[in-house]
Amino acid sequence: MKRLFFFIWLLGLVFWISSTGSTTLRESYLIEIDGIINPVSMDFILKSIHKAEIDQAECLILQLDTPGGLAESMQKIVKGILASKVPVIVYVAPDGGRAASAGVFITLAAHVAAMSPGTHIGAAHPVNIGGQAMDEEMSKKIANDFAANIRSIAKQRGRNQEWAEKAVRESVSITADEALKLKVIDLIAGDLTDLLEQADGRKVMVDSKEVILHTRGIPVRELPKGVRYRILDTITNPNVAYILMILGFYGLFFELTSPGAVLPGVVGGICLILAFYAFQSLPINYAGLLLIIFAIILFIAEIKVVSHGILSIGGVISMILGSFLLIESPEPYLKISKAVIYPTVLVTALFFFWVVGMAVSMRSKKTSTGPEALIGTTGKAETDIDPEGSVFVHSEIWNARSEVLIEKGEEVEVTGIKGLILLVRRKEP
């Protein structure tokens, strides 16, 4: 009996040590999303969830501050959270932050939804990628689809379905205190430590299984975005994508007008590729893009064909219209800023006006090299010219021809060139 008791006690001790050891070794992962929900942030979130699953993290904390984003990216994030094998805690922070539009769906999909004091949530109108104009019937269908989607998410997480639908249909927004009162979120936390304290002991359904969170005092490991995601996130900014496109056109223009320069073509090509990558993540209106391309064509044509500024004026108008139509979205954070459009168009117009002016002045400038430069110059007849002879012009002796007799020693004026013979006349006194 003593041996049996000792064996049971030893087995229990080993089990207790292994269980406590595994608990202390587990940690929570933290990622931060501050900005638009787009394919870049979507990829980062989904890969972070996957890493947390592989490492068997206690939970993944998604600190969220977003004005919204694209519907397609939002839906994939929601699917990733709902199918996650580790608990996902969405924490709307810091103070003054928000979970608007697509952020509402992501917050409601979390296993634990939390907000920081001073934050707000609502106005759930995800943007349809592509920027296509929708008639009233199509808009109604999309609203119904998203309303049903958000109700389903709220029901699965046991949250307020009625308010969730209002957030889609009526664009309602509420504060953190109101969200807690209406059971839209689970808790309000002042910081990460407070969040982990309050989340400890909560029961959540993860992968169809009930899981109890053990988050009190566990270490928090932040997963940084890294250089790749930061660069991609920067270029998908509408203003940056627009500037990259214009720089790309500049580069190709310089390469075409100065063949062999190489550098402008390389830089321009890279800028255009990055710009078109960014456009895949934005609701682009291709009519606006074509107007900008047409503006560049008009500017280049002005250099080749002097239209007294008509082509350049048309280019300016086309670029302004194209810039405002390029990104079609009701959301201001997806539009190109006027503070970027006007200076860009102005600089582009001034540049091409300067180039056109230089081209016109070069055309009107008298030729200073070659045989054509002799026209209008004066010299002296070396022999009698009747009708042919020789003249001394520009320190050179040329064969010359005249319609009237010019005697040797008389001053002559060159009126034209025929092959290697100068056409001259007697210079008028």
C-alpha positions in Angstrom: 0.0 0.0 0.0 2.8 2.4 0.8 4.5 1.7 -2.5 1.2 2.2 -4.3 0.5 5.5 -2.4 4.1 6.6 -3.2 3.7 5.7 -6.9 0.4 7.7 -7.1 1.9 10.6 -5.3 5.0 10.6 -7.6 2.8 10.4 -10.7 0.7 13.3 -9.5 3.8 15.3 -8.7 5.2 14.7 -12.2 1.8 15.6 -13.8 1.6 18.8 -11.7 5.2 19.9 -12.6 4.6 19.2 -16.3 1.3 21.1 -16.3 2.6 24.1 -14.4 5.8 24.1 -16.5 3.9 24.1 -19.8 1.7 26.9 -18.5 4.5 29.1 -17.6 6.3 28.4 -20.9 3.3 29.5 -22.9 3.1 33.1 -24.0 0.7 35.5 -25.8 1.5 37.0 -29.1 0.8 40.6 -30.0 0.4 42.3 -33.4 -0.6 45.9 -34.1 -2.7 47.0 -37.1 -2.8 50.8 -37.4 -4.3 51.9 -40.7 -6.4 50.6 -43.6 -7.5 47.0 -43.8 -6.1 45.9 -47.1 -4.4 42.8 -48.6 -1.1 43.6 -46.9 -2.6 43.8 -43.4 -4.7 40.8 -44.2 -1.7 38.7 -45.1 0.1 39.8 -41.9 -2.8 39.0 -39.7 -3.4 35.5 -41.2 0.3 34.6 -41.1 0.4 35.8 -37.4 -2.5 33.5 -36.6 -0.8 30.6 -38.3 2.4 31.2 -36.4 0.5 31.4 -33.1 -1.1 28.0 -33.9 2.3 26.4 -34.8 3.9 27.8 -31.6 0.8 26.9 -29.5 0.6 30.3 -28.0 -1.9 30.9 -25.3 -3.6 33.6 -27.4 -3.0 36.1 -30.2 -3.8 39.8 -29.3 -4.7 41.9 -32.3 -4.4 45.6 -31.2 -6.6 47.4 -33.7 -7.0 51.0 -34.8 -8.5 51.3 -38.2 -10.9 53.6 -40.2 -12.0 50.6 -42.2 -10.9 49.0 -45.4 -11.7 46.7 -48.2 -14.5 44.1 -48.0 -12.6 41.3 -49.5 -9.6 41.7 -47.1 -12.0 42.0 -44.2 -13.8 38.8 -45.0 -10.7 36.8 -45.3 -9.5 38.1 -41.9 -12.8 37.2 -40.3 -12.7 33.7 -41.7 -9.2 33.3 -40.4 -10.2 34.4 -36.9 -13.3 32.2 -36.8 -11.2 29.2 -38.0 -8.3 29.9 -35.7 -7.0 27.1 -33.4 -5.8 29.7 -30.8 -7.9 32.3 -29.1 -7.8 35.7 -30.8 -8.3 38.8 -28.7 -9.1 42.0 -30.6 -8.1 45.0 -28.5 -9.2 48.4 -29.9 -6.5 50.7 -28.8 -4.8 53.1 -28.0 -7.0 55.8 -26.5 -8.6 57.8 -29.3 -8.4 54.8 -31.6 -11.4 53.3 -33.4 -12.7 50.1 -35.1 -14.8 51.5 -37.9 -16.2 49.9 -41.0 -14.3 46.6 -41.6 -12.9 47.0 -38.1 -16.4 46.3 -36.6 -16.5 42.9 -38.4 -13.0 41.9 -37.2 -13.8 43.0 -33.6 -17.0 41.1 -33.4 -15.4 37.9 -34.8 -12.8 37.8 -32.0 -13.0 35.2 -29.3 -12.6 38.1 -26.8 -13.4 41.7 -27.9 -12.0 44.5 -25.8 -11.6 48.2 -26.1 -9.5 50.9 -24.5 -11.2 53.8 -22.8 -11.7 56.7 -25.2 -12.1 54.5 -28.3 -15.2 54.0 -30.4 -16.6 51.4 -32.8 -19.2 51.5 -35.6 -20.1 52.7 -39.1 -19.6 49.3 -40.7 -19.6 50.0 -44.4 -16.9 47.9 -45.9 -15.7 49.2 -49.3 -16.2 47.1 -52.3 -12.9 46.6 -54.1 -12.9 47.8 -57.7 -14.6 51.1 -57.1 -17.5 50.3 -59.5 -20.6 52.5 -59.3 -23.6 50.6 -58.0 -27.3 51.3 -58.6 -29.8 51.4 -55.8 -30.8 47.7 -56.2 -27.2 46.5 -56.1 -26.4 48.7 -53.1 -29.4 47.2 -51.3 -28.3 43.7 -52.1 -24.8 44.3 -50.8 -26.2 46.0 -47.6 -28.4 42.9 -47.0 -25.5 40.6 -47.5 -23.2 42.4 -45.1 -26.1 42.8 -42.5 -26.7 39.0 -42.6 -22.9 38.3 -42.4 -22.4 40.5 -39.3 -25.5 39.1 -37.6 -24.1 35.6 -38.1 -20.7 36.6 -36.7 -22.3 38.3 -33.7 -24.6 35.3 -33.0 -21.6 32.9 -33.2 -19.8 35.0 -30.6 -22.8 35.7 -28.4 -22.8 39.4 -29.1 -25.5 42.0 -29.8 -26.9 41.1 -33.2 -29.4 44.0 -33.4 -26.7 46.7 -32.9 -24.3 44.9 -35.3 -27.0 45.1 -38.1 -27.5 48.8 -37.3 -23.8 49.4 -37.7 -24.1 48.2 -41.3 -27.5 49.6 -42.2 -27.5 52.9 -40.3 -23.8 53.5 -39.7 -24.2 53.9 -36.0 -21.1 54.4 -33.8 -20.8 54.0 -30.0 -18.1 54.6 -27.4 -16.3 51.8 -25.4 -18.6 52.2 -22.4 -21.7 52.0 -24.6 -20.3 49.0 -26.4 -19.8 47.2 -23.1 -23.2 48.1 -21.9 -24.9 46.8 -25.2 -22.8 43.6 -25.1 -21.0 44.4 -28.3 -17.7 43.8 -26.6 -16.6 41.7 -23.6 -14.5 44.1 -21.5 -12.7 47.5 -21.3 -9.0 47.5 -20.5 -6.7 50.4 -19.8 -3.6 48.6 -21.1 -2.3 45.2 -22.1 -1.6 44.1 -18.5 -5.2 45.0 -17.5 -6.4 43.2 -20.6 -4.6 39.9 -19.7 -5.8 40.2 -16.1 -9.5 40.5 -17.1 -9.2 37.9 -19.9 -7.8 35.3 -17.5 -10.3 32.5 -16.7 -12.7 33.3 -19.6 -14.2 30.4 -21.4 -14.2 30.7 -25.2 -15.0 28.3 -28.1 -11.9 27.6 -30.2 -12.2 25.2 -33.0 -15.5 23.9 -31.7 -13.9 23.2 -28.2 -14.3 25.1 -25.0 -11.0 26.6 -23.9 -10.2 28.4 -20.6 -7.8 31.3 -21.0 -4.8 31.5 -18.7 -3.4 34.9 -19.4 -2.7 36.4 -16.0 1.0 37.3 -15.8 2.0 35.5 -19.0 4.7 37.2 -21.2 3.6 39.1 -24.3 5.7 38.6 -27.4 5.2 41.2 -30.1 5.4 40.0 -33.7 6.8 42.9 -35.7 5.6 43.6 -39.3 9.1 43.6 -40.7 10.6 45.7 -43.5 8.6 43.8 -46.2 5.2 44.5 -44.7 6.1 48.1 -43.9 7.2 48.8 -47.4 4.1 47.2 -48.9 1.8 49.0 -46.4 3.4 52.3 -47.4 3.1 52.0 -51.1 -0.6 50.9 -50.9 -1.3 54.4 -49.4 -3.4 56.1 -52.2 -1.2 59.2 -52.1 2.0 57.2 -52.4 0.7 55.0 -55.2 -0.4 58.1 -57.1 3.1 59.8 -56.7 4.8 56.5 -57.8 2.7 56.4 -60.9 3.6 60.0 -61.9 7.3 59.4 -61.2 7.1 56.2 -63.3 5.7 58.2 -66.3 8.4 60.8 -65.8 11.1 58.1 -65.9 9.8 56.5 -69.1 9.5 60.0 -70.7 13.1 60.8 -70.0 14.2 57.4 -71.2 12.2 57.8 -74.5 13.5 61.3 -75.1 17.1 60.5 -74.1 17.7 56.9 -75.3 20.6 55.2 -73.6 20.3 57.1 -70.3 19.2 53.8 -68.7 18.7 55.2 -65.1 15.4 57.1 -65.8 14.0 54.0 -67.5 15.0 51.7 -64.7 13.6 54.0 -61.9 10.5 54.7 -63.9 9.8 51.0 -64.5 10.2 50.2 -60.8 7.9 53.0 -59.8 5.2 52.0 -62.3 5.3 48.3 -61.2 5.0 49.4 -57.5 2.2 51.7 -58.4 0.2 49.1 -60.3 0.8 46.6 -57.4 -0.8 49.2 -55.1 -3.7 49.8 -57.5 -4.6 46.1 -57.1 -5.3 46.9 -53.4 -7.3 50.0 -54.1 -10.7 50.7 -55.7 -9.3 52.0 -59.0 -11.5 53.7 -61.6 -9.8 52.9 -64.9 -11.4 55.9 -66.6 -9.3 58.1 -64.3 -6.2 56.0 -65.0 -6.7 56.4 -68.8 -7.2 60.2 -68.4 -3.9 60.5 -66.7 -2.2 58.4 -69.4 -3.9 60.5 -72.1 -2.6 63.7 -70.3 1.0 62.4 -70.5 0.5 61.6 -74.2 -0.8 65.2 -74.8 2.2 66.7 -73.0 4.6 64.6 -75.1 2.7 65.5 -78.3 3.1 69.2 -77.5 6.8 68.8 -77.8 6.6 67.2 -81.2 3.7 69.3 -82.6 3.6 73.0 -81.7 -0.1 73.7 -80.9 0.5 77.0 -79.2 -0.3 75.5 -75.8 -3.6 73.8 -76.7 -2.3 70.3 -76.2 -0.7 71.3 -72.9 -3.9 72.9 -71.6 -5.8 69.7 -72.6 -3.2 67.7 -70.8 -3.6 69.7 -67.6 -7.4 69.3 -67.6 -7.1 65.6 -68.4 -4.6 65.1 -65.5 -6.7 67.0 -63.0 -9.9 65.1 -63.9 -8.0 61.7 -64.0 -6.5 62.4 -60.6 -9.8 63.0 -59.0 -11.4 60.0 -60.7 -8.5 57.6 -60.2 -9.7 56.2 -56.9 -13.5 56.0 -56.6 -14.6 55.5 -53.0 -16.9 57.2 -50.5 -14.3 56.7 -47.8 -11.9 59.7 -47.4 -9.0 57.5 -46.3 -9.1 55.8 -49.7 -9.0 59.0 -51.8 -6.0 60.9 -53.1 -5.5 64.1 -51.1 -6.0 67.4 -52.9 -2.8 68.6 -51.3 -1.0 65.9 -53.4 -3.0 66.3 -56.6 -2.7 70.0 -57.1 1.1 70.3 -56.6 1.7 67.2 -58.7 -0.4 68.5 -61.6 1.1 72.0 -61.3 4.7 70.7 -61.3 4.0 68.4 -64.2 2.3 71.2 -66.2 5.2 73.6 -65.5 7.7 71.0 -66.5 6.1 70.3 -69.8 5.5 74.0 -70.5 9.2 74.6 -69.9 10.1 71.7 -72.2 7.7 73.0 -74.9 9.2 76.5 -74.6 12.7 75.2 -75.0 11.7 73.2 -78.0 10.0 76.2 -79.7 13.0 78.4 -79.0 15.3 75.8 -80.4 13.2 75.6 -83.6 13.1 79.4 -84.0 16.8 79.8 -83.3 19.0 80.3 -86.4 21.1 77.4 -87.3 24.7 78.0 -86.3 26.4 74.9 -87.7 26.5 73.2 -91.1 26.1 74.7 -94.6 22.6 76.1 -93.7 24.4 78.5 -91.3 25.9 80.3 -94.3 22.5 81.6 -95.5 22.3 85.4 -94.8 26.0 85.8 -94.3 28.2 88.1 -96.4 31.5 87.6 -98.2 33.6 88.9 -101.2 33.7 87.7 -104.8 37.1 86.1 -105.5 36.4 86.1 -109.2 33.8 87.5 -111.6 30.5 85.6 -111.2 28.8 85.4 -114.6 26.8 83.3 -113.8 29.3 81.2 -111.8 32.5 81.9 -110.0 34.0 81.7 -106.5 33.4 83.7 -103.3 35.2 84.0 -99.9 32.7 83.3 -97.1 33.5 82.3 -93.5 37.2 82.1 -94.2 36.4 79.5 -96.9 36.3 79.7 -100.7 33.1 78.4 -102.2 31.8 78.0 -105.7 29.0 80.4 -106.2 26.3 81.3 -108.7 24.4 84.5 -109.3 21.6 85.6 -111.6 23.3 88.9 -112.4 26.9 89.8 -113.0 29.0 90.3 -109.9 32.5 91.6 -110.5 35.6 90.5 -108.6 36.0 92.2 -105.2 32.3 93.1 -104.8 30.6 92.1 -101.5 28.0 89.4 -101.8 25.2 87.9 -99.7 24.4 84.2 -99.6 20.7 83.6 -100.3 20.7 79.8 -100.6 22.7 76.6 -101.1 22.4 74.1 -104.0 24.6 71.1 -103.3 28.1 72.6 -102.8 27.3 75.8 -104.7 26.3 78.9 -102.9 23.5 81.1 -104.4 24.5 84.7 -104.0 23.5 88.2 -104.9 25.2 91.6 -104.8 25.0 93.0 -101.3 22.9 96.1 -101.2 24.7 99.1 -99.7 
